[in-house]
Amino acid sequence: MTSLAVSDAATLALRPARTAARWAVRHGLPAAYLSRSARRGDLVGRLMRDRAVREEPYALYEQLRAGGPLTPSGLGWVTTSHAVAHEVLRSDRFGVGFDRSGAPRPIRWALEFGDDAGAAGVAEPPSMLVVDPPEHTRFRRLVSRAFTPRATAASEPAIQATADRLLDDLGRSRAGTVDLVDAFAAQLPVLVIADLLGVPTERRQDFLRWGAAAAATLDPGLPLRRYLAADRALRAMHGFLDEHFARLRAEPGEDLVSTLVTLPAGEALTDRELHATVMLLLGAGFETTVNLLGNAVVLLDAHRDQWEALAADPAGWDGAVEEVLRFDSPVQLTGRTARADVELAGRRVRAGNRVTLLLGAANRDPEVFPDPGRFDVTRPNAREHLAFSGGIHYCLGAGLARLEAVVALRTLTERYPRLRVAGRPERRDLQTLRGFESLPVALG
């Protein structure tokens, strides 16, 4: 046996132990800590550990808001304030990175031992989501050209054609009800991002399956069984990307990934950086939009007068999408770490302290949005929401997600004006990402 084969065998033999260490430090310990906090009455602990609260978090957000703009919790500092969240997102005094050097030695050991490039998710370095400048600047510069306003606008005919084709297929269904998530809301964005990244369209179902499992890793405190399912999905996705990169290196196309795998030596990404960047683009490319579309249909079904007004005047769809993003944000929370001691909302935040930004609560801040619990597609300042984050980490694909949502909802309304929610939609059991697992509808 060669030395390389021996090394591979040893790595494989250690995989269960490394997976267990990774789960323990990223999910097992946080779960135990948050559960204890919840039992002691901590509201954020309840938010993260009580499924009923996760499904309908807005009453709890208001309880937190009553405690002031910045309050201590089981996750460190937490804010429901639009002004505080806005400041933190745009301040260079806060970053997304996590300094491991201050962690207890067993935690540092588990993080190092459990590190596995073959199972890394989008919330692990070197993903753009969790690195600060200069690394973040370098990665973002390489991909931002594909998401400029001009590039996004140029994709509208293809998005429209895809929506039309999917809705044609929907109309041929003979079932009394159809799952709008499975048949339309998930299919549209994954087809669009697959085209942008040069992924064969026949692999879209794989990506939907992998993405749904891997997205759970954004939440702290996953049960071991669910984490293992996510681990398998991530490994499968990394395996596909290895094949995809090799294919595009041999036969590059006009897509973004072809550009990334053929960069000159001075700009080239390492293999791990390339995996992290493309995996983030793939995941973020459909996760936000599928949740946005499902949330929109449920809200509009509950406000039929507003849906009928949009059907009569499609010019209002841009504003309607912004109001959905504000009222029921697809991404409910994010976090930042203080780089140095800072004063924030009258509190002293120490270097290394974490601030959790409850974006779903900030988007219902009465200081910014009058009568924030009222859904109103004509709300004049709805676009002031923070659903796409802010600052240097503002969502790269926000323009694309907005366009996909407008095209999808406008076309769905034109084709099926009597569409109704039929049955009980099922929420995804996630806190960070808010959307529907299934959404049964009758086409009318």
Phi and psi in degrees as a GROMACS rama.xvg file:
@    title "Ramachandran Plot"
@    xaxis  label "Phi"
@    yaxis  label "Psi"
@TYPE xy
-72.8357  163.413  THR-2
-63.023  -33.4532  SER-3
-66.4378  -41.808  LEU-4
-64.9553  -38.8963  ALA-5
-61.8462  -43.1254  VAL-6
-62.584  -43.6688  SER-7
-63.2016  -41.1525  ASP-8
-64.6092  -40.9327  ALA-9
-65.2619  -40.6593  ALA-10
-62.1716  -43.5481  THR-11
-64.828  -39.3308  LEU-12
-65.0951  -33.0251  ALA-13
-82.3367  -10.184  LEU-14
-56.2019  -46.8793  ARG-15
-59.1966  -39.7253  PRO-16
-68.1514  -40.6273  ALA-17
-67.4694  -38.7939  ARG-18
-63.4107  -41.9904  THR-19
-63.5611  -40.7926  ALA-20
-64.7038  -41.4869  ALA-21
-64.7123  -44.3869  ARG-22
-63.3267  -43.1389  TRP-23
-59.8237  -45.3359  ALA-24
-81.261  -30.6132  VAL-25
-91.2476  -23.0676  ARG-26
-135.234  -44.743  HIS-27
-61.2149  -52.5823  GLY-28
-64.937  -46.3659  LEU-29
-57.7922  -38.2556  PRO-30
-62.3342  -45.1026  ALA-31
-63.8375  -42.4707  ALA-32
-66.2949  -45.4933  TYR-33
-68.9362  -34.8221  LEU-34
-64.5996  -42.0123  SER-35
-63.7694  -41.656  ARG-36
-61.8759  -41.0236  SER-37
-63.1153  -41.0357  ALA-38
-64.14  -27.7824  ARG-39
-87.7642  4.98223  ARG-40
95.937  4.82928  GLY-41
-68.6668  125.348  ASP-42
-66.8838  -37.9397  LEU-43
-69.7932  -35.5291  VAL-44
-59.169  -42.2886  GLY-45
-64.0916  -41.2062  ARG-46
-58.7686  -39.2768  LEU-47
-86.3817  -21.5623  MET-48
-114.534  -13.6951  ARG-49
-104.972  112.111  ASP-50
-61.2579  -37.5976  ARG-51
-60.9524  -38.7267  ALA-52
-70.0568  -40.275  VAL-53
-60.9836  -37.1109  ARG-54
-68.6762  -35.4628  GLU-55
-133.826  80.9163  GLU-56
-86.2558  -7.05587  PRO-57
-69.9735  -32.4837  TYR-58
-65.7859  -39.1044  ALA-59
-67.0336  -37.0891  LEU-60
-56.748  -39.8513  TYR-61
-69.7785  -33.1719  GLU-62
-62.6878  -42.0998  GLN-63
-65.7579  -39.3843  LEU-64
-61.6283  -34.0193  ARG-65
-64.1042  -19.3721  ALA-66
-83.6525  -2.13754  GLY-67
113.519  173.252  GLY-68
-70.7732  -21.1181  PRO-69
-145.962  118.384  LEU-70
-131.695  150.732  THR-71
-75.7394  151.464  PRO-72
-157.648  -176.788  SER-73
-66.2377  -16.6626  GLY-74
-103.931  18.4032  LEU-75
91.1302  -148.083  GLY-76
-72.1693  145.128  TRP-77
-139.328  144.006  VAL-78
-132.253  142.176  THR-79
-108.868  0.497403  THR-80
-83.8242  129.676  SER-81
-62.8506  -43.3585  HIS-82
-64.2088  -43.2649  ALA-83
-68.2825  -44.9825  VAL-84
-60.738  -43.392  ALA-85
-58.8867  -44.3149  HIS-86
-64.1874  -46.8363  GLU-87
-63.9144  -43.2395  VAL-88
-62.3258  -29.1303  LEU-89
-103.352  -1.16212  ARG-90
-92.3387  135.544  SER-91
-80.0146  2.50826  ASP-92
-80.8488  -8.54396  ARG-93
-124.991  147.089  PHE-94
-137.499  170.397  GLY-95
-90.6877  -16.9024  VAL-96
-69.0366  158.96  GLY-97
-121.677  120.17  PHE-98
-83.0489  105.716  ASP-99
-71.8821  -17.9164  ARG-100
-62.8034  -25.7755  SER-101
-88.6047  -3.71795  GLY-102
-76.6483  154.243  ALA-103
-57.3375  151.379  PRO-104
-56.0741  -42.2551  ARG-105
-61.0139  -35.103  PRO-106
-67.9655  -44.3544  ILE-107
-61.0955  -41.1906  ARG-108
-63.3211  -44.9933  TRP-109
-64.5715  -38.9265  ALA-110
-63.7489  -42.1337  LEU-111
-71.2876  -46.3445  GLU-112
-65.0974  -38.7672  PHE-113
-81.4626  -7.96673  GLY-114
-62.0694  129.455  ASP-115
-149.222  106.75  ASP-116
-58.2743  -29.9493  ALA-117
-74.1064  -6.94246  GLY-118
-132.271  14.5206  ALA-119
-69.7215  139.59  ALA-120
-103.323  -176.255  GLY-121
-75.2881  -10.7006  VAL-122
-99.8359  20.3056  ALA-123
-123.534  140.405  GLU-124
-57.1266  146.092  PRO-125
-95.5773  31.5987  PRO-126
-58.3376  139.056  SER-127
-55.2618  -27.4073  MET-128
-62.3036  -27.4427  LEU-129
-130.53  24.6067  VAL-130
-126.214  149.964  VAL-131
-101.872  170.7  ASP-132
-59.0917  149.015  PRO-133
-86.5032  -11.5734  PRO-134
-60.369  -46.3319  GLU-135
-59.1898  -42.2675  HIS-136
-60.6758  -43.088  THR-137
-64.4162  -47.1857  ARG-138
-64.4915  -44.5647  PHE-139
-65.9222  -38.5093  ARG-140
-60.2222  -35.9284  ARG-141
-69.9943  -26.013  LEU-142
-112.887  -12.202  VAL-143
-65.5765  -26.6478  SER-144
-62.3941  -29.2144  ARG-145
-74.6082  -9.94131  ALA-146
-121.361  20.6245  PHE-147
-66.5426  159.295  THR-148
-54.5971  -38.3971  PRO-149
-66.7497  -44.6329  ARG-150
-64.4892  -39.0364  ALA-151
-64.9387  -46.3102  THR-152
-60.5068  -35.6875  ALA-153
-67.0065  -19.2302  ALA-154
-85.99  -5.72592  SER-155
-59.5004  -44.7012  GLU-156
-58.4005  -39.4679  PRO-157
-67.9929  -39.4842  ALA-158
-63.179  -43.5877  ILE-159
-62.2627  -44.0312  GLN-160
-62.864  -39.5663  ALA-161
-66.3854  -43.1854  THR-162
-61.5199  -43.35  ALA-163
-61.2291  -43.8254  ASP-164
-64.8679  -42.3644  ARG-165
-66.3739  -38.0084  LEU-166
-73.9716  -28.6446  LEU-167
-60.4316  -46.7629  ASP-168
-62.2602  -38.7443  ASP-169
-62.0668  -40.5573  LEU-170
-67.0846  -22.6796  GLY-171
-84.5932  -5.74461  ARG-172
-68.6707  133.655  SER-173
-97.0349  0.600448  ARG-174
-71.7688  151.695  ALA-175
-65.2119  -36.6227  GLY-176
-131.009  156.038  THR-177
-129.814  153.434  VAL-178
-85.8503  107.49  ASP-179
-67.5686  -29.5305  LEU-180
-65.0409  -52.5075  VAL-181
-65.6793  -40.0626  ASP-182
-89.178  -20.9678  ALA-183
-140.891  -57.4083  PHE-184
-61.6252  -35.2646  ALA-185
-84.956  -34.2201  ALA-186
-67.716  -42.1206  GLN-187
-60.0133  -56.2677  LEU-188
-66.4789  -31.6802  PRO-189
-71.6058  -33.4241  VAL-190
-67.3286  -39.6768  LEU-191
-65.9644  -48.067  VAL-192
-71.0234  -31.1371  ILE-193
-62.4873  -40.3633  ALA-194
-66.5164  -43.3226  ASP-195
-61.4354  -34.5551  LEU-196
-101.726  8.47209  LEU-197
71.9347  21.4685  GLY-198
-84.9135  132.084  VAL-199
-56.3921  133.149  PRO-200
-62.5811  -25.0469  THR-201
-69.0242  -10.1566  GLU-202
-94.3441  5.50493  ARG-203
-62.5067  -37.0436  ARG-204
-65.1721  -35.8479  GLN-205
-59.782  -45.733  ASP-206
-67.2735  -37.0566  PHE-207
-62.0177  -42.4324  LEU-208
-68.0753  -47.2016  ARG-209
-63.7356  -43.8829  TRP-210
-63.0222  -40.9381  GLY-211
-62.552  -38.7527  ALA-212
-73.8778  -43.8239  ALA-213
-71.1557  -29.3891  ALA-214
-60.1635  -27.2108  ALA-215
-61.4111  -24.3539  ALA-216
-69.2757  -10.4045  THR-217
-71.8761  -21.3991  LEU-218
-89.666  137.1  ASP-219
-76.7186  150.389  PRO-220
87.1566  28.8743  GLY-221
-67.2044  138.647  LEU-222
-61.3483  153.128  PRO-223
-58.0214  -43.4431  LEU-224
-60.7823  -42.9278  ARG-225
-69.0329  -35.9222  ARG-226
-64.5923  -39.6076  TYR-227
-64.4607  -36.0572  LEU-228
-64.5117  -40.7864  ALA-229
-65.7849  -39.1302  ALA-230
-60.9348  -43.0147  ASP-231
-63.8425  -40.8334  ARG-232
-64.6501  -42.7304  ALA-233
-64.0114  -41.3805  LEU-234
-63.7089  -39.2992  ARG-235
-65.3388  -39.7893  ALA-236
-66.8783  -43.1283  MET-237
-62.0473  -38.714  HIS-238
-62.8175  -43.1229  GLY-239
-61.9639  -42.0864  PHE-240
-63.1209  -37.489  LEU-241
-55.176  -47.0368  ASP-242
-66.4539  -40.9924  GLU-243
-63.5306  -44.5372  HIS-244
-64.0303  -42.2793  PHE-245
-62.125  -41.0945  ALA-246
-64.2477  -42.8321  ARG-247
-74.806  -28.8291  LEU-248
-64.1612  -37.2212  ARG-249
-77.2546  -37.4033  ALA-250
-137.486  74.6025  GLU-251
-65.7676  147.948  PRO-252
-112.867  -154.268  GLY-253
-98.4167  6.5063  GLU-254
-84.2676  170.386  ASP-255
-65.4473  -40.4866  LEU-256
-67.5383  -35.7191  VAL-257
-58.3826  -39.6776  SER-258
-63.3603  -44.2271  THR-259
-67.9134  -36.6749  LEU-260
-82.1987  -8.08411  VAL-261
-117.187  21.8411  THR-262
-63.4004  147.318  LEU-263
-64.4235  161.148  PRO-264
-53.0919  -38.7269  ALA-265
-69.3221  -20.6089  GLY-266
-112.609  -9.81621  GLU-267
-58.849  141.1  ALA-268
-82.2105  148.047  LEU-269
-67.6471  166.386  THR-270
-59.7697  -41.2713  ASP-271
-69.2175  -38.8983  ARG-272
-63.9628  -39.6628  GLU-273
-64.585  -46.0792  LEU-274
-59.2444  -46.8446  HIS-275
-63.1695  -41.5783  ALA-276
-67.4567  -48.1228  THR-277
-70.834  -37.2631  VAL-278
-63.1104  -40.3947  MET-279
-64.1934  -43.9171  LEU-280
-63.028  -41.2637  LEU-281
-64.8892  -48.6894  LEU-282
-66.0998  -50.9496  GLY-283
-66.3133  -24.8993  ALA-284
-66.6051  -22.8565  GLY-285
-125.467  -20.1212  PHE-286
-61.8907  -48.0783  GLU-287
-63.5877  -45.0436  THR-288
-69.2445  -40.9087  THR-289
-63.1508  -39.1153  VAL-290
-69.4615  -40.6025  ASN-291
-60.458  -44.8243  LEU-292
-66.0321  -45.1584  LEU-293
-62.1948  -45.7635  GLY-294
-60.1449  -40.1368  ASN-295
-63.2245  -46.6467  ALA-296
-63.5924  -41.7437  VAL-297
-65.0591  -42.8061  VAL-298
-65.7392  -43.1851  LEU-299
-68.928  -34.0608  LEU-300
-63.7939  -33.5594  ASP-301
-80.6751  -10.6392  ALA-302
-131.319  67.1882  HIS-303
-60.56  -32.4364  ARG-304
-62.3753  -38.3395  ASP-305
-71.7117  -37.1843  GLN-306
-64.4595  -41.5007  TRP-307
-65.7872  -36.0493  GLU-308
-64.7544  -38.2259  ALA-309
-68.6642  -36.5105  LEU-310
-62.7969  -37.2059  ALA-311
-76.3383  -28.8174  ALA-312
-136.266  84.2163  ASP-313
-62.3127  -11.5002  PRO-314
-63.5171  -15.7253  ALA-315
-85.3166  0.0837216  GLY-316
-66.4182  -34.7016  TRP-317
-57.7269  -48.0671  ASP-318
-66.5308  -35.1544  GLY-319
-64.1333  -41.0493  ALA-320
-62.9638  -40.8651  VAL-321
-62.4566  -38.7473  GLU-322
-68.8483  -36.2895  GLU-323
-63.394  -44.6956  VAL-324
-58.8469  -38.1103  LEU-325
-73.08  -49.0714  ARG-326
-73.495  -37.236  PHE-327
-141.259  75.3673  ASP-328
-64.6494  131.61  SER-329
-62.1536  -29.5008  PRO-330
-113.919  117.792  VAL-331
-92.1051  -23.9919  GLN-332
-154.925  157.594  LEU-333
-149.656  179.635  THR-334
-147.005  156.871  GLY-335
-139.28  154.409  ARG-336
-114.909  133.907  THR-337
-68.2242  130.202  ALA-338
-80.3387  -25.8715  ARG-339
-150.995  171.004  ALA-340
-61.252  130.012  ASP-341
-138.946  156.004  VAL-342
-94.7937  127.8  GLU-343
-141.737  119.74  LEU-344
50.9869  40.0624  ALA-345
78.0143  8.17192  GLY-346
-115.408  152.729  ARG-347
-93.2214  113.961  ARG-348
-104.453  118.077  VAL-349
-78.3706  152.561  ARG-350
-54.4038  133.185  ALA-351
90.6411  -12.3862  GLY-352
-70.9746  143.394  ASN-353
-94.8291  137.725  ARG-354
-117.366  117.497  VAL-355
-91.3488  125.99  THR-356
-102.905  110.607  LEU-357
-83.9831  88.7153  LEU-358
-61.5102  -37.5605  LEU-359
-62.69  -30.5628  GLY-360
-80.7794  -42.1743  ALA-361
-59.1365  -33.5466  ALA-362
-75.8755  -2.88238  ASN-363
-121.465  27.9335  ARG-364
-73.7769  118.691  ASP-365
-65.7618  -16.197  PRO-366
-68.9334  -19.6487  GLU-367
-114.709  -38.992  VAL-368
-118.228  103.919  PHE-369
-58.5063  140.094  PRO-370
47.8553  59.7979  ASP-371
-66.2874  -20.8184  PRO-372
-84.3744  4.20868  GLY-373
-99.3216  127.582  ARG-374
-83.3752  121.547  PHE-375
-145.464  106.522  ASP-376
-70.1734  -8.08145  VAL-377
-101.545  9.73883  THR-378
-56.9382  123.291  ARG-379
-69.2448  -28.6512  PRO-380
-112.378  23.7107  ASN-381
-56.9406  -31.8495  ALA-382
-68.9296  -6.1354  ARG-383
-76.79  1.88156  GLU-384
-61.9487  165.308  HIS-385
-113.196  25.0487  LEU-386
-61.8702  -26.0827  ALA-387
-101.388  21.996  PHE-388
68.7385  -149.149  SER-389
-174.924  172.581  GLY-390
68.5262  -150.615  GLY-391
-68.8284  -17.2539  ILE-392
-100.21  16.0807  HIS-393
-54.3335  136.962  TYR-394
-52.6154  119.777  CYS-395
-60.3356  -36.0444  LEU-396
-99.1907  21.5272  GLY-397
-58.6324  -43.6709  ALA-398
-63.1007  -39.7748  GLY-399
-67.0501  -43.0701  LEU-400
-61.8415  -42.646  ALA-401
-61.0963  -46.3819  ARG-402
-63.8348  -45.1497  LEU-403
-58.3229  -42.3621  GLU-404
-66.3863  -44.259  ALA-405
-61.911  -49.368  VAL-406
-61.3422  -46.3418  VAL-407
-63.7887  -48.3859  ALA-408
-71.1446  -39.6134  LEU-409
-62.7821  -45.8485  ARG-410
-69.5095  -40.3585  THR-411
-58.9917  -42.0197  LEU-412
-68.0947  -40.0199  THR-413
-66.3715  -40.1526  GLU-414
-79.5415  -35.8474  ARG-415
-133.322  69.4927  TYR-416
-64.9455  -18.098  PRO-417
-102.073  13.9303  ARG-418
-57.9582  137.37  LEU-419
-135.628  146.682  ARG-420
-68.1444  128.057  VAL-421
-125.907  102.587  ALA-422
102.929  -174.569  GLY-423
-97.4639  114.905  ARG-424
-62.3999  146.143  PRO-425
-107.311  118.712  GLU-426
-71.5015  147.797  ARG-427
-70.2304  141.883  ARG-428
-85.3747  66.8651  ASP-429
-137.105  154.28  LEU-430
-104.409  -44.2901  GLN-431
-64.2885  -47.3614  THR-432
-101.046  132.098  LEU-433
-119.195  116.533  ARG-434
-169.444  -166.761  GLY-435
-112.774  136.97  PHE-436
-72.2009  -41.8513  GLU-437
-145.759  150.074  SER-438
-144.48  90.8154  LEU-439
-73.0725  130.324  PRO-440
-133.851  151.626  VAL-441
-104.739  132.62  ALA-442
-76.2392  -16.8852  LEU-443
